[in-house]
Amino acid sequence: MSKFVEAIKSIEIAPGGMKAIEVQGHEIVICNANGKFYAIQRRCGHMNAPLDKGTLDGEILTCAMHCAQFSINSGEALSGPVPSNPGEETLPPGMMRYLQNVDKLMEGVHTHSIRTYPIKVEGGSVMIAL
Ligand code: FES
């Protein structure tokens, strides 16, 4: 069984916030969801974007790159990427072709659930086990 190591001080992340850290080669995001802490892998289960650049709404994290969503509690992929869908917007033809090509390429990319890490708070320290 892995032992817990200090990741951050709990005061480093306000409720609703996230912080990327690296511990023993693991890229991890610590999330503070309304005062409860979670630890997840930093890389998106879709195409590896850094999840700390996304948005946190309760226990749901939305990736900034293509908007796939993950549970920070279980790591489960809740939804896949959202197509760019420029709709009626007027974009330069080259940009439209690029977005259509990206959407087509993403159709074959599976969104995997992400790893979560055991976490606990002791004496103002957020501790994780690898
Ligand atoms: S890289 Fe995160 S949704 Fe595509």
Backbone and ligand atoms as CSV (ligand in chain L), in Angstrom:
chain,resi,resn,atom,element,x,y,z
A,1,MET,N,N,0.844,-1.192,0.000
A,1,MET,CA,C,0.000,0.000,0.000
A,1,MET,C,C,0.883,1.247,0.000
A,2,SER,N,N,0.508,2.207,-0.831
A,2,SER,CA,C,1.265,3.451,-0.931
A,2,SER,C,C,1.084,4.288,0.316
A,3,LYS,N,N,2.135,5.013,0.673
A,3,LYS,CA,C,1.983,5.898,1.820
A,3,LYS,C,C,1.653,7.314,1.343
A,4,PHE,N,N,0.991,8.044,2.218
A,4,PHE,CA,C,0.579,9.397,1.874
A,4,PHE,C,C,1.774,10.347,1.979
A,5,VAL,N,N,1.840,11.287,1.022
A,5,VAL,CA,C,2.857,12.327,1.043
A,5,VAL,C,C,2.154,13.676,0.931
A,6,GLU,N,N,2.774,14.712,1.509
A,6,GLU,CA,C,2.165,16.032,1.425
A,6,GLU,C,C,2.221,16.544,-0.010
A,7,ALA,N,N,1.068,17.019,-0.496
A,7,ALA,CA,C,0.998,17.571,-1.852
A,7,ALA,C,C,1.031,19.093,-1.810
A,8,ILE,N,N,0.174,19.686,-0.990
A,8,ILE,CA,C,0.079,21.144,-0.843
A,8,ILE,C,C,-0.459,21.448,0.547
A,9,LYS,N,N,-0.459,22.711,0.909
A,9,LYS,CA,C,-1.179,23.169,2.090
A,9,LYS,C,C,-2.621,23.448,1.664
A,10,SER,N,N,-3.565,23.137,2.518
A,10,SER,CA,C,-4.971,23.278,2.131
A,10,SER,C,C,-5.341,24.730,1.823
A,11,ILE,N,N,-4.637,25.687,2.403
A,11,ILE,CA,C,-4.967,27.093,2.144
A,11,ILE,C,C,-4.516,27.562,0.758
A,12,GLU,N,N,-3.794,26.708,0.037
A,12,GLU,CA,C,-3.306,27.109,-1.286
A,12,GLU,C,C,-4.393,27.121,-2.357
A,13,ILE,N,N,-5.511,26.443,-2.103
A,13,ILE,CA,C,-6.576,26.394,-3.116
A,13,ILE,C,C,-7.903,26.796,-2.472
A,14,ALA,N,N,-8.476,27.863,-2.965
A,14,ALA,CA,C,-9.786,28.304,-2.490
A,14,ALA,C,C,-10.860,27.354,-3.013
A,15,PRO,N,N,-12.013,27.289,-2.356
A,15,PRO,CA,C,-13.112,26.464,-2.876
A,15,PRO,C,C,-13.414,26.813,-4.339
A,16,GLY,N,N,-13.548,25.775,-5.151
A,16,GLY,CA,C,-13.791,25.967,-6.580
A,16,GLY,C,C,-12.514,26.061,-7.390
A,17,GLY,N,N,-11.372,26.015,-6.710
A,17,GLY,CA,C,-10.099,26.177,-7.405
A,17,GLY,C,C,-9.387,24.861,-7.663
A,18,MET,N,N,-8.337,24.951,-8.470
A,18,MET,CA,C,-7.518,23.786,-8.807
A,18,MET,C,C,-6.058,24.211,-8.829
A,19,LYS,N,N,-5.185,23.229,-8.642
A,19,LYS,CA,C,-3.754,23.512,-8.731
A,19,LYS,C,C,-3.044,22.282,-9.283
A,20,ALA,N,N,-2.192,22.519,-10.275
A,20,ALA,CA,C,-1.400,21.431,-10.847
A,20,ALA,C,C,-0.127,21.257,-10.037
A,21,ILE,N,N,0.212,20.027,-9.758
A,21,ILE,CA,C,1.453,19.730,-9.047
A,21,ILE,C,C,2.098,18.523,-9.719
A,22,GLU,N,N,3.362,18.293,-9.372
A,22,GLU,CA,C,4.031,17.084,-9.835
A,22,GLU,C,C,4.649,16.411,-8.622
A,23,VAL,N,N,4.317,15.141,-8.437
A,23,VAL,CA,C,4.840,14.382,-7.311
A,23,VAL,C,C,5.431,13.081,-7.839
A,24,GLN,N,N,6.691,12.907,-7.635
A,24,GLN,CA,C,7.390,11.689,-8.053
A,24,GLN,C,C,7.065,11.311,-9.501
A,25,GLY,N,N,7.061,12.323,-10.357
A,25,GLY,CA,C,6.836,12.083,-11.776
A,25,GLY,C,C,5.379,12.001,-12.191
A,26,HIS,N,N,4.465,12.069,-11.243
A,26,HIS,CA,C,3.038,12.040,-11.560
A,26,HIS,C,C,2.521,13.470,-11.698
A,27,GLU,N,N,1.899,13.780,-12.833
A,27,GLU,CA,C,1.236,15.079,-13.001
A,27,GLU,C,C,-0.170,14.959,-12.431
A,28,ILE,N,N,-0.467,15.785,-11.444
A,28,ILE,CA,C,-1.709,15.663,-10.676
A,28,ILE,C,C,-2.359,17.035,-10.553
A,29,VAL,N,N,-3.677,17.041,-10.512
A,29,VAL,CA,C,-4.415,18.267,-10.210
A,29,VAL,C,C,-5.136,18.047,-8.886
A,30,ILE,N,N,-4.899,18.949,-7.957
A,30,ILE,CA,C,-5.650,18.947,-6.706
A,30,ILE,C,C,-6.827,19.896,-6.896
A,31,CYS,N,N,-8.020,19.432,-6.582
A,31,CYS,CA,C,-9.237,20.230,-6.748
A,31,CYS,C,C,-9.864,20.461,-5.376
A,32,ASN,N,N,-10.381,21.657,-5.190
A,32,ASN,CA,C,-11.138,21.982,-3.981
A,32,ASN,C,C,-12.578,22.237,-4.397
A,33,ALA,N,N,-13.427,21.229,-4.187
A,33,ALA,CA,C,-14.841,21.350,-4.551
A,33,ALA,C,C,-15.623,21.664,-3.288
A,34,ASN,N,N,-15.917,22.914,-3.104
A,34,ASN,CA,C,-16.701,23.361,-1.945
A,34,ASN,C,C,-16.095,22.904,-0.622
A,35,GLY,N,N,-14.779,22.947,-0.535
A,35,GLY,CA,C,-14.098,22.610,0.710
A,35,GLY,C,C,-13.643,21.171,0.820
A,36,LYS,N,N,-14.049,20.327,-0.125
A,36,LYS,CA,C,-13.597,18.937,-0.125
A,36,LYS,C,C,-12.535,18.774,-1.214
A,37,PHE,N,N,-11.441,18.108,-0.872
A,37,PHE,CA,C,-10.324,17.992,-1.812
A,37,PHE,C,C,-10.356,16.667,-2.578
A,38,TYR,N,N,-9.906,16.745,-3.842
A,38,TYR,CA,C,-9.812,15.588,-4.723
A,38,TYR,C,C,-8.470,15.673,-5.462
A,39,ALA,N,N,-7.959,14.521,-5.842
A,39,ALA,CA,C,-6.730,14.477,-6.626
A,39,ALA,C,C,-6.971,13.618,-7.857
A,40,ILE,N,N,-6.669,14.193,-9.026
A,40,ILE,CA,C,-6.876,13.490,-10.293
A,40,ILE,C,C,-5.625,13.620,-11.157
A,41,GLN,N,N,-5.524,12.746,-12.146
A,41,GLN,CA,C,-4.418,12.901,-13.090
A,41,GLN,C,C,-4.593,14.210,-13.843
A,42,ARG,N,N,-3.477,14.837,-14.198
A,42,ARG,CA,C,-3.558,16.154,-14.837
A,42,ARG,C,C,-3.972,16.065,-16.301
A,43,ARG,N,N,-3.668,14.988,-16.967
A,43,ARG,CA,C,-3.888,14.903,-18.410
A,43,ARG,C,C,-5.273,14.383,-18.758
A,44,CYS,N,N,-5.935,15.096,-19.647
A,44,CYS,CA,C,-7.288,14.754,-20.075
A,44,CYS,C,C,-7.312,13.354,-20.695
A,45,GLY,N,N,-8.393,12.632,-20.433
A,45,GLY,CA,C,-8.572,11.301,-20.986
A,45,GLY,C,C,-8.955,11.308,-22.457
A,46,HIS,N,N,-9.074,12.479,-23.044
A,46,HIS,CA,C,-9.365,12.576,-24.471
A,46,HIS,C,C,-8.067,12.757,-25.261
A,47,MET,N,N,-7.458,13.915,-25.169
A,47,MET,CA,C,-6.237,14.158,-25.948
A,47,MET,C,C,-5.160,14.862,-25.130
A,48,ASN,N,N,-5.130,14.538,-23.831
A,48,ASN,CA,C,-3.994,14.937,-22.973
A,48,ASN,C,C,-3.888,16.414,-22.609
A,49,ALA,N,N,-4.882,17.214,-22.847
A,49,ALA,CA,C,-4.795,18.630,-22.452
A,49,ALA,C,C,-4.669,18.714,-20.928
A,50,PRO,N,N,-4.042,19.773,-20.422
A,50,PRO,CA,C,-3.913,19.924,-18.963
A,50,PRO,C,C,-5.257,20.306,-18.333
A,51,LEU,N,N,-5.764,19.425,-17.495
A,51,LEU,CA,C,-7.115,19.626,-16.953
A,51,LEU,C,C,-7.210,20.802,-15.986
A,52,ASP,N,N,-6.095,21.241,-15.429
A,52,ASP,CA,C,-6.144,22.391,-14.524
A,52,ASP,C,C,-6.478,23.682,-15.267
A,53,LYS,N,N,-6.438,23.652,-16.595
A,53,LYS,CA,C,-6.823,24.828,-17.394
A,53,LYS,C,C,-8.326,24.838,-17.675
A,54,GLY,N,N,-9.013,23.780,-17.248
A,54,GLY,CA,C,-10.455,23.682,-17.474
A,54,GLY,C,C,-11.235,24.401,-16.390
A,55,THR,N,N,-12.501,24.041,-16.283
A,55,THR,CA,C,-13.368,24.674,-15.284
A,55,THR,C,C,-13.951,23.605,-14.366
A,56,LEU,N,N,-14.114,24.007,-13.129
A,56,LEU,CA,C,-14.636,23.096,-12.117
A,56,LEU,C,C,-15.994,23.604,-11.659
A,57,ASP,N,N,-16.995,22.731,-11.744
A,57,ASP,CA,C,-18.345,23.071,-11.283
A,57,ASP,C,C,-18.774,21.956,-10.343
A,58,GLY,N,N,-18.666,22.201,-9.055
A,58,GLY,CA,C,-18.921,21.126,-8.092
A,58,GLY,C,C,-17.901,20.029,-8.287
A,59,GLU,N,N,-18.366,18.802,-8.520
A,59,GLU,CA,C,-17.457,17.675,-8.724
A,59,GLU,C,C,-17.269,17.340,-10.200
A,60,ILE,N,N,-17.647,18.264,-11.080
A,60,ILE,CA,C,-17.497,18.021,-12.521
A,60,ILE,C,C,-16.466,18.973,-13.106
A,61,LEU,N,N,-15.479,18.380,-13.741
A,61,LEU,CA,C,-14.428,19.177,-14.373
A,61,LEU,C,C,-14.612,19.111,-15.888
A,62,THR,N,N,-14.593,20.269,-16.520
A,62,THR,CA,C,-14.732,20.358,-17.976
A,62,THR,C,C,-13.391,20.756,-18.573
A,63,CYS,N,N,-12.920,19.941,-19.494
A,63,CYS,CA,C,-11.628,20.209,-20.142
A,63,CYS,C,C,-11.733,21.469,-21.005
A,64,ALA,N,N,-10.691,22.274,-20.970
A,64,ALA,CA,C,-10.694,23.528,-21.724
A,64,ALA,C,C,-10.555,23.312,-23.221
A,65,MET,N,N,-10.026,22.141,-23.627
A,65,MET,CA,C,-9.720,22.004,-25.050
A,65,MET,C,C,-10.937,21.630,-25.891
A,66,HIS,N,N,-11.636,20.544,-25.530
A,66,HIS,CA,C,-12.803,20.139,-26.336
A,66,HIS,C,C,-14.021,19.874,-25.459
A,67,CYS,N,N,-13.941,20.275,-24.204
A,67,CYS,CA,C,-15.101,20.262,-23.296
A,67,CYS,C,C,-15.573,18.883,-22.843
A,68,ALA,N,N,-14.724,17.848,-22.914
A,68,ALA,CA,C,-15.087,16.573,-22.291
A,68,ALA,C,C,-15.209,16.818,-20.786
A,69,GLN,N,N,-16.080,16.037,-20.135
A,69,GLN,CA,C,-16.301,16.241,-18.710
A,69,GLN,C,C,-15.965,14.983,-17.916
A,70,PHE,N,N,-15.440,15.201,-16.714
A,70,PHE,CA,C,-15.008,14.114,-15.841
A,70,PHE,C,C,-15.514,14.348,-14.423
A,71,SER,N,N,-15.823,13.247,-13.748
A,71,SER,CA,C,-16.100,13.308,-12.312
A,71,SER,C,C,-14.757,13.348,-11.586
A,72,ILE,N,N,-14.556,14.354,-10.738
A,72,ILE,CA,C,-13.296,14.390,-9.990
A,72,ILE,C,C,-13.357,13.433,-8.805
A,73,ASN,N,N,-14.541,12.906,-8.515
A,73,ASN,CA,C,-14.696,11.943,-7.424
A,73,ASN,C,C,-14.287,10.536,-7.882
A,74,SER,N,N,-14.801,10.123,-9.025
A,74,SER,CA,C,-14.530,8.760,-9.502
A,74,SER,C,C,-13.530,8.729,-10.661
A,75,GLY,N,N,-13.338,9.853,-11.346
A,75,GLY,CA,C,-12.497,9.889,-12.533
A,75,GLY,C,C,-13.246,9.497,-13.795
A,76,GLU,N,N,-14.502,9.117,-13.647
A,76,GLU,CA,C,-15.285,8.655,-14.796
A,76,GLU,C,C,-15.422,9.755,-15.858
A,77,ALA,N,N,-15.265,9.353,-17.105
A,77,ALA,CA,C,-15.538,10.266,-18.221
A,77,ALA,C,C,-17.056,10.361,-18.350
A,78,LEU,N,N,-17.601,11.533,-18.110
A,78,LEU,CA,C,-19.054,11.716,-18.127
A,78,LEU,C,C,-19.567,12.055,-19.515
A,79,SER,N,N,-18.727,12.703,-20.307
A,79,SER,CA,C,-19.110,13.025,-21.682
A,79,SER,C,C,-17.840,13.241,-22.488
A,80,GLY,N,N,-17.984,13.064,-23.785
A,80,GLY,CA,C,-16.843,13.209,-24.677
A,80,GLY,C,C,-16.699,14.638,-25.172
A,81,PRO,N,N,-15.846,14.819,-26.168
A,81,PRO,CA,C,-15.612,16.174,-26.685
A,81,PRO,C,C,-16.842,16.728,-27.383
A,82,VAL,N,N,-16.933,18.035,-27.372
A,82,VAL,CA,C,-18.026,18.716,-28.067
A,82,VAL,C,C,-17.490,19.172,-29.420
A,83,PRO,N,N,-18.173,18.804,-30.523
A,83,PRO,CA,C,-17.696,19.253,-31.838
A,83,PRO,C,C,-17.664,20.779,-31.904
A,84,SER,N,N,-16.785,21.308,-32.748
A,84,SER,CA,C,-16.636,22.764,-32.817
A,84,SER,C,C,-17.909,23.443,-33.289
A,85,ASN,N,N,-18.655,22.837,-34.205
A,85,ASN,CA,C,-19.966,23.317,-34.641
A,85,ASN,C,C,-20.076,24.835,-34.734
A,86,PRO,N,N,-19.431,25.427,-35.710
A,86,PRO,CA,C,-19.503,26.889,-35.822
A,86,PRO,C,C,-20.881,27.389,-36.230
A,87,GLY,N,N,-21.792,26.474,-36.615
A,87,GLY,CA,C,-23.162,26.869,-36.926
A,87,GLY,C,C,-23.216,27.897,-38.040
A,88,GLU,N,N,-23.937,28.966,-37.781
A,88,GLU,CA,C,-24.160,29.979,-38.813
A,88,GLU,C,C,-23.066,31.049,-38.832
A,89,GLU,N,N,-22.081,30.897,-37.942
A,89,GLU,CA,C,-21.037,31.921,-37.903
A,89,GLU,C,C,-20.313,32.001,-39.245
A,90,THR,N,N,-19.911,33.192,-39.569
A,90,THR,CA,C,-19.153,33.382,-40.793
A,90,THR,C,C,-17.667,33.328,-40.451
A,91,LEU,N,N,-17.049,32.251,-40.875
A,91,LEU,CA,C,-15.616,32.088,-40.638
A,91,LEU,C,C,-14.914,32.011,-41.986
A,92,PRO,N,N,-13.664,32.368,-42.035
A,92,PRO,CA,C,-12.917,32.210,-43.291
A,92,PRO,C,C,-12.957,30.749,-43.732
A,93,PRO,N,N,-13.056,30.504,-45.054
A,93,PRO,CA,C,-13.166,29.113,-45.543
A,93,PRO,C,C,-12.059,28.203,-45.017
A,94,GLY,N,N,-10.853,28.721,-44.908
A,94,GLY,CA,C,-9.749,27.886,-44.419
A,94,GLY,C,C,-9.990,27.454,-42.980
A,95,MET,N,N,-10.542,28.344,-42.175
A,95,MET,CA,C,-10.841,28.014,-40.773
A,95,MET,C,C,-11.967,26.982,-40.701
A,96,MET,N,N,-12.976,27.135,-41.552
A,96,MET,CA,C,-14.074,26.163,-41.580
A,96,MET,C,C,-13.541,24.775,-41.947
A,97,ARG,N,N,-12.692,24.711,-42.947
A,97,ARG,CA,C,-12.125,23.404,-43.363
A,97,ARG,C,C,-11.310,22.811,-42.213
A,98,TYR,N,N,-10.556,23.666,-41.533
A,98,TYR,CA,C,-9.736,23.188,-40.410
A,98,TYR,C,C,-10.631,22.603,-39.305
A,99,LEU,N,N,-11.678,23.336,-38.929
A,99,LEU,CA,C,-12.560,22.857,-37.850
A,99,LEU,C,C,-13.276,21.570,-38.250
A,100,GLN,N,N,-13.707,21.499,-39.504
A,100,GLN,CA,C,-14.374,20.277,-39.964
A,100,GLN,C,C,-13.412,19.098,-39.938
A,101,ASN,N,N,-12.159,19.337,-40.305
A,101,ASN,CA,C,-11.152,18.277,-40.287
A,101,ASN,C,C,-10.869,17.820,-38.861
A,102,VAL,N,N,-10.767,18.775,-37.939
A,102,VAL,CA,C,-10.529,18.431,-36.532
A,102,VAL,C,C,-11.688,17.600,-35.997
A,103,ASP,N,N,-12.925,18.012,-36.298
A,103,ASP,CA,C,-14.094,17.263,-35.826
A,103,ASP,C,C,-14.075,15.836,-36.369
A,104,LYS,N,N,-13.704,15.690,-37.635
A,104,LYS,CA,C,-13.666,14.356,-38.255
A,104,LYS,C,C,-12.591,13.493,-37.584
A,105,LEU,N,N,-11.441,14.080,-37.330
A,105,LEU,CA,C,-10.370,13.326,-36.660
A,105,LEU,C,C,-10.787,12.910,-35.253
A,106,MET,N,N,-11.496,13.783,-34.556
A,106,MET,CA,C,-11.866,13.478,-33.167
A,106,MET,C,C,-12.929,12.388,-33.065
A,107,GLU,N,N,-13.646,12.121,-34.145
A,107,GLU,CA,C,-14.667,11.070,-34.100
A,107,GLU,C,C,-14.060,9.724,-33.708
A,108,GLY,N,N,-12.804,9.520,-34.076
A,108,GLY,CA,C,-12.168,8.242,-33.773
A,108,GLY,C,C,-11.355,8.221,-32.498
A,109,VAL,N,N,-11.419,9.302,-31.726
A,109,VAL,CA,C,-10.629,9.368,-30.488
A,109,VAL,C,C,-11.534,9.096,-29.292
A,110,HIS,N,N,-11.260,8.013,-28.606
A,110,HIS,CA,C,-12.065,7.637,-27.445
A,110,HIS,C,C,-11.686,8.513,-26.236
A,111,THR,N,N,-12.657,8.832,-25.413
A,111,THR,CA,C,-12.385,9.570,-24.175
A,111,THR,C,C,-12.331,8.572,-23.020
A,112,HIS,N,N,-11.166,8.444,-22.418
A,112,HIS,CA,C,-10.964,7.502,-21.323
A,112,HIS,C,C,-11.233,8.175,-19.981
A,113,SER,N,N,-11.680,7.394,-19.028
A,113,SER,CA,C,-11.773,7.901,-17.667
A,113,SER,C,C,-10.374,8.205,-17.159
A,114,ILE,N,N,-10.281,9.040,-16.152
A,114,ILE,CA,C,-8.974,9.464,-15.653
A,114,ILE,C,C,-8.716,8.856,-14.270
A,115,ARG,N,N,-7.450,8.826,-13.916
A,115,ARG,CA,C,-7.055,8.263,-12.630
A,115,ARG,C,C,-7.338,9.256,-11.502
A,116,THR,N,N,-7.786,8.721,-10.400
A,116,THR,CA,C,-7.915,9.522,-9.182
A,116,THR,C,C,-6.920,8.966,-8.163
A,117,TYR,N,N,-6.601,9.774,-7.177
A,117,TYR,CA,C,-5.634,9.374,-6.150
A,117,TYR,C,C,-6.276,9.480,-4.779
A,118,PRO,N,N,-5.970,8.546,-3.875
A,118,PRO,CA,C,-6.438,8.679,-2.490
A,118,PRO,C,C,-5.929,9.996,-1.911
A,119,ILE,N,N,-6.757,10.649,-1.128
A,119,ILE,CA,C,-6.416,11.970,-0.606
A,119,ILE,C,C,-6.968,12.125,0.802
A,120,LYS,N,N,-6.257,12.878,1.626
A,120,LYS,CA,C,-6.765,13.201,2.963
A,120,LYS,C,C,-6.129,14.524,3.395
A,121,VAL,N,N,-6.796,15.190,4.334
A,121,VAL,CA,C,-6.285,16.456,4.863
A,121,VAL,C,C,-5.956,16.243,6.325
A,122,GLU,N,N,-4.708,16.587,6.675
A,122,GLU,CA,C,-4.250,16.436,8.064
A,122,GLU,C,C,-3.492,17.682,8.475
A,123,GLY,N,N,-3.963,18.326,9.518
A,123,GLY,CA,C,-3.229,19.469,10.059
A,123,GLY,C,C,-2.916,20.545,9.040
A,124,GLY,N,N,-3.837,20.814,8.131
A,124,GLY,CA,C,-3.623,21.862,7.134
A,124,GLY,C,C,-2.845,21.410,5.914
A,125,SER,N,N,-2.465,20.153,5.869
A,125,SER,CA,C,-1.763,19.618,4.704
A,125,SER,C,C,-2.686,18.690,3.910
A,126,VAL,N,N,-2.652,18.838,2.595
A,126,VAL,CA,C,-3.382,17.914,1.718
A,126,VAL,C,C,-2.396,16.816,1.340
A,127,MET,N,N,-2.749,15.600,1.701
A,127,MET,CA,C,-1.856,14.458,1.499
A,127,MET,C,C,-2.464,13.543,0.429
A,128,ILE,N,N,-1.613,13.034,-0.451
A,128,ILE,CA,C,-2.084,12.087,-1.463
A,128,ILE,C,C,-1.222,10.826,-1.420
A,129,ALA,N,N,-1.824,9.743,-1.895
A,129,ALA,CA,C,-1.074,8.487,-2.032
A,129,ALA,C,C,-0.964,8.168,-3.520
A,130,LEU,N,N,0.195,7.774,-3.945
A,130,LEU,CA,C,0.417,7.503,-5.369
A,130,LEU,C,C,0.105,6.057,-5.720
L,1,FES,S1,S,-8.201,17.158,-24.767
L,1,FES,FE1,FE,-9.674,17.324,-23.218
L,1,FES,S2,S,-11.550,17.234,-24.274
L,1,FES,FE2,FE,-10.080,16.989,-25.826
